[in-house]
Amino acid sequence: MGSPVIELVLKNIKVEEVDEGIFSCIDRNDRQSDYDNKVNAYDLVVGNAIYNRVMWGNWPSNYADFCHQALTSKPGGIFLDAGCGSLVFTASAYANADNKLIVLLDRSIGMLRKGRDRIKKHSGAIPKNIVFIQGDIFSLPFQDAAFDTVASFGVLHIFEEKMDLLAELERVKKHSGKVFFSSLVGNNTLGRRYFNILNKAGEVATCHSSQSLIGQLSPSPFEYKLNTIGNMAYGESA
Ligand SMILES: C[S@@+](CC[C@H](N)C(=O)[O-])C[C@H]1O[C@@H](n2cnc3c(N)ncnc32)[C@H](O)[C@@H]1O
């Protein structure tokens, strides 16, 4: 694999190019993901500006701005987005970023393909500083302290094991760097109702308000400051 990301990958991990510009660290018999079948529906619903405004009280520009804030927190730094999805909100931020290396990881090859195609549409080709890689956020294929900045947008609310997820993001972050994450929360009646419907459908974990999310993360050895817009909590290393 002639990619700069190879230097960041754990020595015992096998990396294989599985599609143009997309690498996998997952065993070839285990490369399917539930999200593979949801790519188009995800983009149609979750990518919709009105849906985000009404249900979650955010405009897509709020998500793009937070991504830009994370990217520029360490100018030129080596950056990881874990659970990057189809880049429905972030493609433009990544295509325009001058970070030395941007590693976009997701468990779903389908999501990665969509994200890659978005970047190609934007830039004409995959920029040399962007790498797509299939991997598991709970067992990242990277060495300790590999990244200046580690981000994960809209993933924390999917899992009950929030502390495990954040601990893994922290493991691959340099001591001097920062973790950025966003998480849907149920701060108002509409948000809570819809969150609970998604929970029953198995799409998300238990609903938290911003306040109860802070409580849940408080035993963590890592400190985060949380800013909330509507039903979205934006966290960053304190
Ligand atoms: C709600 S989407 C968020 C996508 C994107 N960050 C965004 O804000 O639009 C959650 C993403 O997490 C990915 N995902 C789910 N489980 C994962 C895991 N164990 N490791 C890495 N990614 C995972 C899914 O494939 C999906 O792309």
The ligand as an SDF file (V2000), in Angstrom:
LIG
                    3D

 27 29  0  0  0  0  0  0  0  0999 V2000
  -25.1350    8.5660   11.8560 C   0  0  0  0  0  0  0  0  0  0  0  0
  -23.8430    8.1790   10.7400 S   0  0  0  0  0  0  0  0  0  0  0  0
  -22.8150    9.6290   10.8560 C   0  0  0  0  0  0  0  0  0  0  0  0
  -21.9990    9.8010    9.6190 C   0  0  0  0  0  0  0  0  0  0  0  0
  -21.2480   11.1320    9.5070 C   0  0  0  0  0  0  0  0  0  0  0  0
  -20.2380   11.2820   10.5270 N   0  0  0  0  0  0  0  0  0  0  0  0
  -22.2110   12.2870    9.5010 C   0  0  0  0  0  0  0  0  0  0  0  0
  -22.1430   13.1230   10.4190 O   0  0  0  0  0  0  0  0  0  0  0  0
  -23.0410   12.3520    8.5710 O   0  0  0  0  0  0  0  0  0  0  0  0
  -22.9090    6.9950   11.6260 C   0  0  0  0  0  0  0  0  0  0  0  0
  -21.7460    6.4210   10.8420 C   0  0  0  0  0  0  0  0  0  0  0  0
  -20.9920    5.5850   11.7300 O   0  0  0  0  0  0  0  0  0  0  0  0
  -20.5780    4.4400   11.0000 C   0  0  0  0  0  0  0  0  0  0  0  0
  -20.3140    3.3610   11.9560 N   0  0  0  0  0  0  0  0  0  0  0  0
  -21.2070    2.5960   12.6260 C   0  0  0  0  0  0  0  0  0  0  0  0
  -20.5760    1.7090   13.4230 N   0  0  0  0  0  0  0  0  0  0  0  0
  -19.2450    1.9300   13.2420 C   0  0  0  0  0  0  0  0  0  0  0  0
  -18.0670    1.3250   13.7630 C   0  0  0  0  0  0  0  0  0  0  0  0
  -18.1390    0.3170   14.6560 N   0  0  0  0  0  0  0  0  0  0  0  0
  -16.8800    1.7870   13.3510 N   0  0  0  0  0  0  0  0  0  0  0  0
  -16.7810    2.8100   12.4440 C   0  0  0  0  0  0  0  0  0  0  0  0
  -17.8730    3.4070   11.9120 N   0  0  0  0  0  0  0  0  0  0  0  0
  -19.0780    2.9770   12.3020 C   0  0  0  0  0  0  0  0  0  0  0  0
  -21.7160    4.1480   10.0570 C   0  0  0  0  0  0  0  0  0  0  0  0
  -21.3090    3.3410    8.9730 O   0  0  0  0  0  0  0  0  0  0  0  0
  -22.1370    5.5540    9.6550 C   0  0  0  0  0  0  0  0  0  0  0  0
  -21.4540    5.9890    8.5110 O   0  0  0  0  0  0  0  0  0  0  0  0
  1  2  1  0
  2  3  1  0
  2 10  1  0
  3  4  1  0
  4  5  1  0
  5  6  1  0
  5  7  1  0
  7  8  2  0
  7  9  1  0
 10 11  1  0
 11 12  1  0
 11 26  1  0
 12 13  1  0
 13 14  1  0
 13 24  1  0
 14 15  1  0
 14 23  1  0
 15 16  2  0
 16 17  1  0
 17 18  1  0
 17 23  2  0
 18 19  1  0
 18 20  2  0
 20 21  1  0
 21 22  2  0
 22 23  1  0
 24 25  1  0
 24 26  1  0
 26 27  1  0
M  CHG  2   2   1   9  -1
M  END
$$$$
